[in-house]
C-alpha cells in the first residue's frame, strides 16, 4: 500500500512537469525502486519471522529453567514415593505447599504433577488449587486442590515427550473455557534415573504473546525506517530528474514562443495598433488591411483620424481588460463597427497603448438577425408570443400615461386542424401565412402569432366601437375563400376582446380575459367576436371547479351506479340492466350526468370515470348472477374510451379482476363511434374476442351507413326513445322498419323510453324483443334494484304455481 501511494505521488510529480507516467519518464529509477521495495518486503518478512523465533526460543529456555527447578525440588522431596493415594503421606502436603509457592510466580497460572496408572491413564498426583479467574485448568469453582488419582483428560503430545525424558512446550497458545495459555512439561526422575512423573506448568499466554508482538513491532519499525529512507531517496531523485527535464522543456518552449510571438502580430486576424501621445507608432499587417492604409501611411497618423468621435462605448469584461465597442473610419471614408481591447504599458521609458481591433460587422448583423428570430414567428413573420406580450405592456404604459383605452384581441382560426388532416400541414401553413399577410395590412392594429392557430392583436387608443370595427375587418378578411394549390379553402375566426382599463390593467389579465371571451365565441358555428363579460369568467370558473370536483369525487367515492331493468317483452322477464352513473355531490346534492359528463369528456376525466363504472358494474353484477344467472349488465362506452388503444387490454384485466364472465357484460356504442368503419371493425373484433356483447345505442339518430351495418359485429340495436315516444305520429312508420332491419341482420332489438302499457303492447305487437323505461322501472340504486329483482322473481314463481 505504501509503495502504491508513493507511486501515485510520483505520478503527480511527473504530471505536474508535463511528463509521462513515472515508469516511462524515469524507467530505470522507478524499476530500481520497485525491485528495492520487493526486496525490502521479503527481507522484512524474513526478519520479523526470525525475531519471533528468537523470542520464542528465549521464552522456551526460560520456561525450561523454571520447570527444571520445580522438577528437581519435587524429586528431592521424594515425589517417586507418591501415588494415587498420596494425600495420606506427609511429603504430599510439603510438595503441595511448594507448588502453591511456584504458582505465585508472575507468569505461572497453575503447576501440577502427573503419573500413569496401571491402565496407562494419566492422573493428577499433586495439584494445588488454581484461581479460575487466572485461567487455571485444574481448579474448581471453589478453588480446591485436585485430589490425587483424578484422571487427567487432556491430550498433549508434549506430555508423552516429557515421559520419554525430554522437556516439551506447546508450539502455540491454546484457548479453552478458562482463557488462553501455553503449557510446558518437564520429566521428574527417580533416583535410578528413570522418569517417574511429569510436572505440568501452564503459563499466561498474554505475556507470551505480548513479548512476540513487541519483537514483531520492533522488527517492522526497523524495516519501515529502512524503506522510508529508500522512498525519500527515490522521490528526491525523481524530483531532480523531473526538474532537469522541465527546465529543458522550458528552454525549448521559450525559444519557440519567442519565434511564435514574432510571427503572431503578422499572422493574427485582429489588427494591432500601438500608439503614444495620440499618434500611431506601430501597426501590423491585419490593421492595415482592416483600415485600408499601408503601414507607412498609418505610422505617425493621429489616432483620432480613424476613430468616429463619440462612438466609444465600454463593454463589460470579466478578464480585467479594457474592452470597448467603437466605430472606425477606413481610408475610403466608410465606417464599420469594431470591438477593441486596449492596455497601457511602459515601453523603454515611454507610455504606450496597445490596441487589438476586431471587425464585428458580421456579428452585429447576426445579432440583429437573432433578435428578429427571437421576436418573430418563423412561419408568418409576425411578432411572436414574447414580442406581443412586450408590445402589449408598452401600449398599456402609453395608455396609462395619456389616459386612453386599449383593446386586446385573442383570435382563433378554426378549421386549420381539418385542413391539416385532409391536405397536409404544408397547406395549413399556407393558410396561416395568407391570413397573417392580410391581417398585417390592417391599419392601427398590431397583430402577432400566439401559438398554433391562435393570434393576439393590440389596438391602441381603442374603445368598444373601434375594437368592434377592427374585429369585423379581421373576420371579413378571413371569410373570403383562400386558394392554395388550386384548392378553395374556408376557415372561421373566433375573436375575444378585452378592454383596458375596464377589464384589467395588466397585459396578462387582459390577454386571459380576451381568451375567455374567445372560448365563448367559439361555441358559435360561424365567425364571430365577443367582448369579455364577468359571467363568461364565472362559467369558465364553474367548469374548472367542476373539473376539480370530478377528480375529488372519483377519489372520495362520490359516484353511484343506478340500474334500469331491461325487460324481455314476450314474458315480461328481467333479462338485463343498464348501468347509469350518478354523482352525489356533498354540497350540491345529486348532479345529473348531462352536466358533468361533457366536462369529463373535455378534460379527459371520462376515461378513469368510465373505468370505475365498468369495474363497479362488473363487480356488482358478479354478486347477482348466482341468484339470477340470466342477468347481464349494459355499460355505455365513451368515444374517448373506445378509441383508446389500451382499452381492450384494460377491459380484459378488469374482467379477470372482478371474475365476471364476459358474456354477462354488454358494451353500448353509438353510431358516431362507427363512422370510421375500418377502425371500428378492428376494435369491435378485439372486444368480441374477449366474449362480451355489443349493443348500438340511440340507433336511428346517427350517421352510420346501412351498407356497413351488417359488417359490424353487434348483438343488439337499441332504438332511441324519440321513436318510441311518437309511436302514433309520423315516426310510427320508422319504428317497425328498424325492428325488421334488426331481425333481418340477425340481432335483437331493444326499445328505450317505454313509459306506458300502450307503448309496451305496441312494441310487443311489432315483435320488438326487449324494452326499458319508466313504465317498468326508473333507474334504481343497487340495493333497491336487488329488491326489485327479488320481488319480480317471487311474483313470477307465484304465477307459475297458480
Phi, psi and omega in degrees: 000319179296317179298320178297316178297319179297319180294320178298318178296319178298324178294322176295321179299312182292323180294323180298331179266010178071021183263178177284175174303157186305322184290347175251329179286321180223072188296317182293314181296316180293321178295320178296320178295320179295316179296318179297320180296315179296318180298315181293327178296312179294317180295322180295318179296318180294319181296317179296318180297318180294322178296320178297314181298320180296316179293324180295319180294321178297318179297319181295320180294320178297317179295325180294321179296316179298313181298323179295319179296318180296315181296321179295318179298315182294320179296320180293332180278358178087041181296336183293345179273355181271145176220209185292343178243041186292338186292352179273351183262145179297326182299330181301312184291328176295315179294323180299318179293324180295318179293325178297325177293321178296329180294343179279356174298141190303321185270345189271131175266316181206150178229137181204161177241148184231142171228170177254139177271189183295336180269005180082010181271147177277136175220155180286140173254297177240119181222091181298161177294142178235142181283125179301326183289347177254027174067029178296146177260346189244348180281151176263193182293330181263011178054050178261156178293150179281124181297144175301143180095351178293128183293137177262115190265351183278153185242105176244123175297335179295334180296317179296322177298323179292320178295340177270004171101010182244147171287138181218141178224147180301144178289324183222151177299152177243157181241129175226195185294344180262349180132200182257135179207166176229128189255145176230147184228134184231134179288146173250120187267150172281179179292337179272002177095352178279162182280122179267315184206180180231134173262129180253135180233126176257117180263154178290118183290336181298316180294322179296312182291328179295320179295319177296318181297319179299318179294320178299315182295320178299314181295318180295319180298319180296315182292321179293324177299315178298320182293318180293330174297318178296320178299314182300317180297317181297311182294321179297315179295321179295316179301313182298318181294320179292324178296318178297317180296315181297321179296320178296318179295321181297316179298319180293318180293320180299318178296319179294320180296321178299318178292320181294319181293329178293328179269342188298317182299330180272332185271340185291149177281345181270144177280137178247124180234128176246124179225155177216142182054040177064018176235142181286131179247339181201143177219162172256176184295324180297323178294322177297315179297320184294321186261350177081015178254163166272165182298320181292329179288326183280323182296132182076002176284136177300137182296333181290343180288339181251359181252131175285122185300135176076009183265356185280127178231127180292147178240136180297134181226134177270353185268354181088356179276158176275112182245137181220153165257135188210155174255128181249154182247127177281175181297325181279002176095349179290148182248140178221147178283144180213165176239132182236150172236126183229153177210145182261140181226159168263113183238107180054045176080004181243139177279117179236156176241125178258126184239128172258125186247135177228132176284121183246024179302312180296321179296320178297319177296319178295321178298317178296321179293319178294322177298320178295317182295319183286343183248000181229150178287134185294323185283307190266341185079001178281160173305141182273189186301313182294318180295321179292324178297317178292322178297320178296319179296318178296318181296321179292324178296318177295320180295323178293325182288322184256011177056053179244169175259153178226135176255134176244126182248140173244115185251138175233126178268110181267137180111350180295321181298319179296318179296317178299318182293321186271323188244351179103158183292332180297319179292317177300321177295321178298322178298315180295321178296319179297313180297320180298321181295315182284330177288327181296332183281349180291123184285145176079008182235126171261114186237145179213163180271128181273306175184142175055244181257024182244141182228158177236136176232141179238129181241103178288152179049052185227122174264191185301320184295312179296320180296321179296316179296318179296319179298320179295321179296319179295319180292317180298320179296327182273343182284342178291148179297140180253121184261120177228120180056038179080003181259134173270116185243149181231142175225164173242155182234125175252129185235130171250139186234133170235152187235133174270138002262006185299317185263357180156164183242359179243149183299317180301317182295314182294320179294319180297318181288326174296323177295322178297317178295322176299322178299321177289322183292331183289348178290343178273147184288324183265170177296139181196167177226153178219141171276148180292136171227156183298323177303330177298314179296324179297316180296319178294322178296319178298320179296316179295321178296320179294324177298316178297318180295326178297316179297318179293321182297320180293324179286324186266002177070041181273350180277148176228156175251128171255150182236128175254125184297148173245125191251136170279121194290325189289334177234006178056036178263142177286118181245355180188185180203150176255128179276124182236127184279143174228147181242114178262094182288136183295339181247322185264358181078209184284123179254125182291152180299331181299339180270320187260340179296315177301320178295318179298323179289322180291326184265355182085358179291346183298331183292306177294328178294314180295325176296320177297319180299311183296316181297314181295316180298318179294318182295316182287326177293323177301328179287339185263335191288343175294322180270329181234079190294342182266007185278139173227162182237136178255136180230132177284132176264138173278146176303326179296320179290320183297324183272356179287126184294336182266004186296319183297314178296320180296320180294322179297316178295323182293318178296321179293322180293319184275340180079011180281128175301135188302327184289353175271000179249128179243124181259126182261123177244166178250165180297327180299328182287349181251014180298319172276086192298317182298316179293319180297319179299319180296315181292316182295325178296321178292323178292319179295329178295335176286337180106001180280165175258157184237131174241143174261113186274155176053040184295138179105347181254354184262202187231023181291143176283129181295339180293336180263355186297321181290340180279339183284130181280067181257159182248343186204143170256132176252113183285133181296147184297337181297330178284324182289325183285352180234046183289344178260006182252206183295328182286357178298334180285327184285322186301308178299328180294320179295319180297315179294322179300315179298316180293325181293327179268004172084030178236160177279160181234130177238133179258132178262159173076028178282118185239353180224162176293328179299315179295320180295316180294320179300312180297320179296322179292331178273010176066031172289139187283312189221165180205160173210151181164177184293340177298321179275314178183140171286170173301134187237147170299162187304312183296318179291325179294321176298319178297320179298315179298317181297317179296317179298320180293318179294319179297321181292320178295322179296319179297321180293327180288327181278000000 
